Amino acid sequence: MARQLPAGNISIGSVAKEFGISQRTLQRKLASENSTFTIRLTVVKKELANRYLVEQGYSLEDTAFLLGFSTHSNFSKAFKHWYGQSPSDYVQNRSDTR
């Protein structure tokens, strides 16, 4: 998933193809784990956002691009939904605890 994110057109079909399985097989595997493609994609984006911003120190714009967001504003809105605060506040709070 992470490799496909910067292109911005990630889909369950493209991920299934990367694994060499059908889209339906991937859906069944995810369902057997009580998950969905959308849930997994959100988890991957959330974890990568943290890694890119906090651990690797990427800019907001670079992180938004790497996660496939069309603008850093869209990324900031998603980030606030995930973490309850803006990316800059999150990074500041994380660096204060180190």
DACORCOR-V320089 format. One record per residue. N is the residue number from 0. RES is the residue in three letters. PSI is psi as a letter, one per 40 degrees, with the letter a starting at -180 (none if undefined). D_LAST is the distance of its C-alpha to the last C-alpha in whole Angstrom. Layout:
# DACORCOR-V320089
<<N RES PSI D_LAST> <N RES PSI D_LAST>>
This chain:
# DACORCOR-V320089
<<0 MET d 30> <1 ALA d 27> <2 ARG d 30> <3 GLN e 32> <4 LEU d 29> <5 PRO d 30> <6 ALA d 33> <7 GLY e 33> <8 ASN f 36> <9 ILE i 34> <10 SER i 37> <11 ILE d 37> <12 GLY d 40> <13 SER d 39> <14 VAL d 36> <15 ALA d 39> <16 LYS d 41> <17 GLU d 38> <18 PHE e 38> <19 GLY f 42> <20 ILE i 42> <21 SER i 44> <22 GLN d 42> <23 ARG d 44> <24 THR d 43> <25 LEU d 39> <26 GLN d 40> <27 ARG d 41> <28 LYS d 39> <29 LEU d 36> <30 ALA d 38> <31 SER e 39> <32 GLU e 35> <33 ASN f 35> <34 SER i 33> <35 THR i 35> <36 PHE d 34> <37 THR d 32> <38 ILE d 30> <39 ARG d 29> <40 LEU d 29> <41 THR d 26> <42 VAL d 24> <43 VAL d 24> <44 LYS d 23> <45 LYS d 20> <46 GLU d 19> <47 LEU d 19> <48 ALA d 18> <49 ASN d 15> <50 ARG d 15> <51 TYR d 17> <52 LEU d 15> <53 VAL d 11> <54 GLU d 11> <55 GLN e 14> <56 GLY f 14> <57 TYR i 18> <58 SER i 19> <59 LEU d 21> <60 GLU d 24> <61 ASP d 23> <62 THR d 21> <63 ALA d 24> <64 PHE d 27> <65 LEU d 25> <66 LEU e 25> <67 GLY e 29> <68 PHE i 29> <69 SER d 32> <70 THR i 30> <71 HIS d 26> <72 SER d 27> <73 ASN d 28> <74 PHE d 25> <75 SER d 23> <76 LYS d 26> <77 ALA d 25> <78 PHE d 21> <79 LYS d 22> <80 HIS d 24> <81 TRP d 22> <82 TYR e 18> <83 GLY e 20> <84 GLN i 18> <85 SER i 19> <86 PRO d 17> <87 SER d 16> <88 ASP d 15> <89 TYR d 13> <90 VAL d 11> <91 GLN d 10> <92 ASN d 9> <93 ARG d 7> <94 SER d 5> <95 ASP d 6> <96 THR e 4> <97 ARG none 0>>
